[in-house]
Structures are given as structure tokens and as C-alpha cells.
Amino acid sequence: LLELIWAVLIDQLLCEVESVTAPKSISSYTRLSKALDSLVEYFNNEEHCLPKDILKTDKYRLVKKLLKYQSTDTQSLIKMYYQEKVQEQDRANSSNQFDLGRLYCRAYYHL
């Protein structure tokens, strides 16, 4: 029963994060992220004791990732994007794929 409740909660949070009907502020996404963390603690406490591997599903990770993106300012998002691209390249290079060269990124913007 608790697993079903958890799945419904995650689905609702995902719908809330993905909804584009009304723009939300960064602080509202930050509050949603904190609420999600609190829900994980609640469902994982001694009384309910759902294991974290059941709680932290692919949908949970997607919601967490989207909340992180939505609650981050533009400058940090640009930095995160290029860091992810460099990590992706490192993974590709370490997995014995063909060497396709190297990606060097330099990003800047004017305020």
C-alpha cells in the first residue's frame, strides 16, 4: 500500500513540475524539492520503513533532476550543461569507443 501511495505522489510531483500552464518562481521549485526530500525521510523512517531503493525509482530521479534544473539560476544551468557534456565525453572515451576527438568548452555571456 505504501509503495502505491509513493508511486502516486511521485506521479503528482512529476505532473506539477512538468506543467507549463502557470510559470512558477525558483523558490517554489526549491520548496517542492525540500518537500520531496521530506517525503523520502517520512516514508523511510522506522515506522514505515520503505527501503530507499524502492523510493528512489527512475521517476524519482527524473523529478529530482527537473526540480534541480528549475530551481537553478541561468548562469549555473549553463555551467551544469557544459559539465555534463564533458562528463559524457569522458564516459565515451573510457568505454573503448572510437576516439572522436576532444571537446573543449569555453562559455561566457554578457549581463
Steps between C-alpha positions, in 0.01 A plus 500: 500500500782741588672427170179588317464825696864583422447434128194727494689777684791482256259508204328809642832676564613417147178647359548811713859549387423437134189721489551815300162660556624755752862607539640440846781670684832338582405501868187293433710230332744515791210444741379206291849350514511535878152346523617205293798450732266513800272241340796267446596536866140440608454185294844371602467555876480211748120502511442458125842372396477491123854431375666784313547286190120475476461873561772619264358369173569632152199734527634629832838571342327675209295718735814580703691592183219721366462672837875563507487655152195713579642628830838599354586842362600543135874537558515178700289318240745594225787376715316174579428444131864523399611288796254228396629512142860460618399210728313340209814526289714349778259206528510447124880510497530255788259248345740400220303675230675648203693813580298783351720779622472721802247764592625818660234739619523864581177672583438861585215743481446867554266633764 
